[in-house]
């Protein structure tokens, strides 16, 4: 377990409604909901509408009775997927380890970011929350904890725009005073059953011995008790993402000011990532370059090619452009990261210059094999050579 609360759960507030409000700001602060008017249900309600008794998934007819002045919005399906993608793309500027659980929820693993203190983690998480609002006008709630279970509970406690941090080692104390229904897996019927046996809050589980818990909870009593303690060893999973990405980052032993050296390192990352992409039979279209400063603040910039490719050459000219766009502060760099996204099945079949493209691909594949056998001893470009040390 990390000594820092580096698992972040992000939960967009009333996501569908928030997307509609971002599209039409006149809806902000009003009692509105997204749903079907005829024989439909409410799929998302503003907090003003919730205060009037509108909830999800309430039948629309019932919602209009409890809140006659409710503004009903038809589903804008195309917008939700696009805003969700943009939101999680912003998450991936902070860490490549992002698990998109649903259109409006996800987990981030911040451990690889190298933060030194809880304050650093909080600062980065608040920066992400602020950036999602500034760029997309979508309010989100965030929970920070040592694991996914506790982070998810924390993110939902103080909505909207919540921000809850659970210190490492404080999981059980955080959960103890909460209603028993806050534990994942405790649905309405289970909660009613537990309450009927005097277990109304999480702490009540600890007042019962194992035989009582087994009698009340059945075979799941051990899992329930582990959840009450805040125990969860599930990792943040990214392998099954539809929108898979490839990334590599390097934290420098000493902060670097030399633009040419950082450019060389970024191009070397391209050389190391593209063989993996070719090996997976994929092509990529978008490259993002991220830099981190000594104070752990960071910036990123990305761009896309007109068509996806599995070759290095089209991406080399983008490196200095992206580096200048991202490296805006007059500060040395602590870290640089290159990430490829917009992944497609490959290889490409181009109508123009197809023969030249295929020749370059065959050459690249041969060099991939030779370098694999010889541990990258074949050099094609100057940036693949280590920077020469100045004579003493």
Residue pairs with C-beta under 8 A, 6 or more apart in sequence:
1 146
1 147
1 168
2 111
2 146
2 168
3 168
4 111
4 115
4 117
4 118
4 121
4 168
5 118
5 121
5 144
5 145
5 146
5 151
5 165
5 166
5 167
5 168
6 109
6 110
6 111
6 113
6 115
6 121
6 144
6 146
7 107
7 108
7 109
7 110
7 144
7 145
7 146
7 147
7 148
7 150
7 151
7 236
8 107
8 108
8 109
8 110
8 125
8 128
8 142
8 143
8 144
8 151
9 105
9 106
9 107
9 142
9 143
9 145
9 148
9 151
9 152
9 154
9 155
10 91
10 105
10 106
10 107
10 108
10 128
10 140
10 141
10 142
10 155
11 104
11 105
11 140
11 141
11 142
11 143
11 152
11 155
11 156
11 159
12 18
12 87
12 104
12 105
12 138
12 139
12 140
12 141
13 47
13 138
13 139
13 140
13 141
13 159
13 160
13 161
14 44
14 45
14 46
14 47
14 160
15 44
15 80
15 84
15 103
15 104
15 138
16 34
16 43
16 44
16 75
16 80
17 27
17 32
17 33
17 34
17 44
17 45
17 46
17 73
18 137
18 138
18 139
19 76
19 79
19 80
19 83
19 138
20 27
20 32
20 34
20 73
20 76
20 79
21 27
21 28
21 32
21 46
21 137
22 83
22 136
22 137
22 138
23 76
23 79
25 137
27 46
27 71
27 73
29 48
30 46
30 48
30 71
31 46
31 48
31 49
31 52
31 54
31 67
31 69
31 70
31 71
32 45
32 46
32 48
32 49
32 70
32 71
32 72
32 73
33 42
33 44
33 45
33 46
33 49
33 54
33 63
33 70
33 71
33 72
33 73
34 42
34 43
34 44
34 45
34 72
34 73
34 74
34 75
35 41
35 42
35 43
35 44
35 60
35 63
35 72
35 73
35 75
36 60
36 74
36 75
37 60
37 72
37 74
38 60
39 60
40 59
40 60
41 56
41 57
41 58
41 59
41 60
42 54
42 55
42 56
42 57
42 58
42 59
42 60
42 63
43 56
43 57
43 75
44 56
45 54
45 55
45 56
45 58
45 63
47 160
49 63
49 67
49 70
52 66
52 67
52 70
53 66
53 67
54 63
54 66
54 67
54 70
60 72
63 70
63 72
64 70
64 72
80 103
81 103
83 136
83 138
84 100
84 103
84 104
85 243
86 135
86 136
87 132
87 136
87 138
87 140
88 98
88 100
88 106
89 341
90 128
90 131
90 132
90 135
90 136
91 98
91 106
91 108
91 128
92 98
92 245
92 288
92 339
92 341
93 288
93 290
93 298
93 300
94 108
94 110
94 113
94 124
94 127
94 128
94 298
95 108
95 109
95 110
95 112
95 113
96 112
96 238
96 245
96 247
96 249
96 337
96 339
97 108
97 109
97 110
97 111
97 112
97 236
97 238
98 106
98 107
98 108
98 236
98 238
98 241
99 106
99 107
99 108
99 236
99 237
99 238
99 241
100 106
100 241
101 107
107 148
107 151
107 152
107 236
108 236
109 235
109 236
110 121
110 124
110 125
112 249
113 124
113 292
113 296
114 251
114 296
114 334
114 335
115 121
115 124
115 296
116 296
118 165
118 167
120 296
121 144
122 144
122 165
123 296
124 296
124 298
125 142
125 144
125 163
126 142
126 163
127 297
128 142
129 140
129 142
129 161
129 163
132 138
132 140
133 139
133 140
139 160
139 161
140 161
141 155
141 156
141 158
141 159
141 160
141 161
141 162
141 163
142 155
142 162
142 163
142 164
143 150
143 151
143 152
143 153
143 154
143 155
143 156
143 157
143 162
143 164
143 165
143 166
144 151
144 154
144 164
144 165
144 166
145 151
145 154
145 165
145 166
145 171
145 230
146 166
146 168
146 171
146 230
147 171
147 230
147 231
147 232
147 233
147 234
148 232
148 234
148 236
149 184
149 227
149 230
149 231
149 232
149 234
150 166
150 171
150 174
150 175
150 230
150 232
151 166
152 184
153 175
153 178
153 182
153 183
153 184
154 164
154 165
154 166
154 174
155 162
155 164
156 162
156 182
157 164
158 164
166 174
166 230
171 229
171 230
171 231
172 228
172 229
172 230
174 230
175 182
175 183
175 202
175 228
175 229
175 230
176 201
176 202
176 203
176 206
176 228
177 201
177 202
177 203
178 201
178 202
179 191
179 200
179 201
179 202
180 186
180 191
180 194
180 195
180 199
180 200
180 201
180 202
180 204
180 205
181 188
181 191
182 202
183 202
183 224
183 227
183 228
184 227
185 220
185 223
185 224
185 227
186 194
186 224
193 216
194 200
194 216
194 217
197 216
198 204
199 205
199 208
199 216
202 228
205 213
205 224
205 225
205 228
206 228
208 216
210 221
213 221
213 224
213 225
214 221
217 224
226 232
238 244
243 341
243 342
243 343
244 282
244 343
245 339
245 340
245 341
245 343
246 273
246 276
246 277
246 284
246 339
246 340
246 341
246 343
247 273
247 337
247 338
247 339
247 340
248 269
248 272
248 273
248 337
248 338
248 339
249 290
249 335
249 336
249 337
249 338
250 265
250 269
250 335
250 336
250 337
251 334
251 335
252 333
252 334
252 335
252 336
255 294
255 332
255 333
255 334
256 262
256 332
256 333
257 332
257 333
259 320
259 323
259 327
261 387
262 291
262 323
262 327
262 333
262 336
263 319
263 320
263 323
263 383
264 383
264 387
265 336
266 289
266 319
266 323
266 336
266 338
267 316
267 319
267 381
267 383
267 384
268 383
268 384
269 336
269 338
270 287
270 312
270 315
270 316
270 319
270 338
271 312
271 381
271 384
273 338
273 340
274 310
274 311
274 312
274 315
274 364
275 364
275 368
275 371
275 372
277 283
277 284
277 310
277 340
277 343
277 346
278 310
278 346
278 347
278 361
278 364
278 365
278 368
279 368
281 345
281 346
281 347
282 310
282 343
282 344
282 345
282 346
283 308
283 309
283 310
283 343
283 344
283 345
283 346
283 347
283 348
284 308
284 309
284 310
284 340
284 341
284 342
284 343
284 344
285 304
285 305
285 307
285 308
285 309
285 341
285 342
285 344
286 302
286 303
286 304
286 305
286 340
286 341
286 342
287 302
287 303
287 304
287 315
287 318
287 322
287 338
287 339
287 340
288 300
288 301
288 302
288 322
288 338
288 339
288 340
288 341
289 300
289 301
289 302
289 319
289 322
289 323
289 326
289 336
289 337
289 338
289 339
290 298
290 299
290 300
290 326
290 335
290 336
290 337
290 338
290 339
291 298
291 299
291 300
291 323
291 326
291 327
291 333
291 335
291 336
291 337
292 298
292 333
292 334
292 335
292 336
292 337
293 329
293 331
293 332
293 333
293 334
294 331
294 332
294 334
295 331
296 334
297 329
298 335
299 326
299 327
299 328
299 329
300 326
300 337
301 322
301 325
301 326
302 322
302 339
303 318
303 321
303 322
304 342
305 314
305 315
307 348
307 350
308 342
308 343
308 344
308 346
308 348
309 348
310 346
310 347
310 348
310 361
310 364
311 357
311 360
311 361
311 364
312 364
313 360
316 381
327 333
347 361
348 357
350 357
367 378
367 380
370 378
371 377
371 378
379 385
